[in-house]
Amino acid sequence: MTEFDDLIAQFWILGSIGRLAERGLLYRAAAPDDEVSALGQQLLIDTGWLLTDPLRPSARLLAAPPPGVPTSALSGYVREQIARIGRFAEGAPPGWSEPNRDHIRWRGRASGLIAQGIVERCCPDVLQRATDFLDVGTGAGGIAIRLCEASPGLRAVGLEISPAALDVARVDVEAAGLADRVEIRDQSVADLTDVEAYDLAWLPQQFIPRGELLEALPRVLRSLRPDGALVVALAPENDLPNLFSGGGTLPAEEAVKLLEEAGFHTVEVHDEVVTGRR
Ligand SMILES: C[S@@+](CC[C@H](N)C(=O)[O-])C[C@H]1O[C@@H](n2cnc3c(N)ncnc32)[C@H](O)[C@@H]1O
């Protein structure tokens, strides 16, 4: 085995996690006639991702999904990541150009769970009194849907520029019975003109090119009501996946500076986000 073979073997481990999660086979043995899944299970046992007697995910596999996302949802995560690396290898330009509706939908569900946890921790007071939420880069509308489901008095506007994502979001908002509370808008955040319309805004800068982010910050500030809050995700320096996702790397000190320069006050750094108030 060359070192390159070892590298490829890592992909088969990842692929096995995706395949087995999809079929519920992280917790029960594959059928005798499903030889490839059984070999996938053996591979995961040999490499410490699965435990035996009974068959179950190891602690590190349980820790693999993003916070709040169940292990059963790992399949979507694995497929999304492999597809993204594939686009990178093909030479695709940076940007969130996910065309696959299943992947878009998976990201939406995961984002909803992740963002809900973050917002509840970072600005519980705002969440409690909020009646209007701005979801920038709404993707499948996952965050808007999740927060509106959790807060019956909340309405949301989701901004999105990808036709595929806009399609998925509109279908999913309708399916969630939220068409009267969630507006999915075909608009870049760099063109936002709303004034004092929202109490809370979510801005996933890791998917927004820096020029658009700089254009967006004062616009989002203007769109917030007094004491409304903005939540911006941080990203470590020189992070290749983030750069390829279309945004930039945004360390905490730089994020604080950007928000303060845009006019936000009470700018605070939390674990993975920075928040600012209008
Ligand atoms: C990975 S998605 C976020 C997932 C989303 N939160 C969900 O729940 O599905 C990031 C989205 O930001 C969108 N985006 C990128 N630049 C944008 C911009 N200038 N204005 C609005 N959306 C933008 C991308 O098209 C992409 O769908």
Ligand as a Chemical Component Dictionary entry (heavy atoms), coordinates in Angstrom:
data_LIG
# 
_chem_comp.id                   LIG 
_chem_comp.type                 NON-POLYMER 
_chem_comp.pdbx_formal_charge   0 
_chem_comp.three_letter_code    LIG 
# 
loop_
_chem_comp_atom.comp_id 
_chem_comp_atom.atom_id 
_chem_comp_atom.alt_atom_id 
_chem_comp_atom.type_symbol 
_chem_comp_atom.charge 
_chem_comp_atom.model_Cartn_x 
_chem_comp_atom.model_Cartn_y 
_chem_comp_atom.model_Cartn_z 
_chem_comp_atom.pdbx_ordinal 
LIG C1  C1  C 0  -24.868 26.757 2.848  1  
LIG S1  S1  S 1  -26.140 27.811 2.563  2  
LIG C2  C2  C 0  -26.746 28.073 4.150  3  
LIG C3  C3  C 0  -27.710 27.011 4.535  4  
LIG C4  C4  C 0  -28.973 27.566 5.040  5  
LIG N1  N1  N 0  -28.782 28.312 6.247  6  
LIG C5  C5  C 0  -30.049 26.525 5.192  7  
LIG O1  O1  O 0  -30.688 26.506 6.246  8  
LIG O2  O2  O -1 -30.259 25.760 4.259  9  
LIG C6  C6  C 0  -25.467 29.413 2.207  10 
LIG C7  C7  C 0  -26.311 30.094 1.194  11 
LIG O3  O3  O 0  -25.912 31.443 1.061  12 
LIG C8  C8  C 0  -26.288 31.822 -0.241 13 
LIG N2  N2  N 0  -25.652 33.093 -0.600 14 
LIG C9  C9  C 0  -24.377 33.308 -1.036 15 
LIG N3  N3  N 0  -24.190 34.616 -1.280 16 
LIG C10 C10 C 0  -25.361 35.249 -0.988 17 
LIG C11 C11 C 0  -25.787 36.597 -1.040 18 
LIG N4  N4  N 0  -24.984 37.581 -1.451 19 
LIG N5  N5  N 0  -27.054 36.896 -0.663 20 
LIG C12 C12 C 0  -27.904 35.920 -0.251 21 
LIG N6  N6  N 0  -27.543 34.610 -0.185 22 
LIG C13 C13 C 0  -26.293 34.274 -0.557 23 
LIG C14 C14 C 0  -25.814 30.636 -1.077 24 
LIG O4  O4  O 0  -26.452 30.580 -2.319 25 
LIG C15 C15 C 0  -26.173 29.448 -0.162 26 
LIG O5  O5  O 0  -27.355 28.826 -0.518 27 
# 
loop_
_chem_comp_bond.comp_id 
_chem_comp_bond.atom_id_1 
_chem_comp_bond.atom_id_2 
_chem_comp_bond.value_order 
_chem_comp_bond.pdbx_ordinal 
LIG C1  S1  SING 1  
LIG S1  C2  SING 2  
LIG S1  C6  SING 3  
LIG C2  C3  SING 4  
LIG C3  C4  SING 5  
LIG C4  N1  SING 6  
LIG C4  C5  SING 7  
LIG C5  O1  DOUB 8  
LIG C5  O2  SING 9  
LIG C6  C7  SING 10 
LIG C7  O3  SING 11 
LIG C7  C15 SING 12 
LIG O3  C8  SING 13 
LIG C8  N2  SING 14 
LIG C8  C14 SING 15 
LIG N2  C9  SING 16 
LIG N2  C13 SING 17 
LIG C9  N3  DOUB 18 
LIG N3  C10 SING 19 
LIG C10 C11 SING 20 
LIG C10 C13 DOUB 21 
LIG C11 N4  SING 22 
LIG C11 N5  DOUB 23 
LIG N5  C12 SING 24 
LIG C12 N6  DOUB 25 
LIG N6  C13 SING 26 
LIG C14 O4  SING 27 
LIG C14 C15 SING 28 
LIG C15 O5  SING 29 
# 
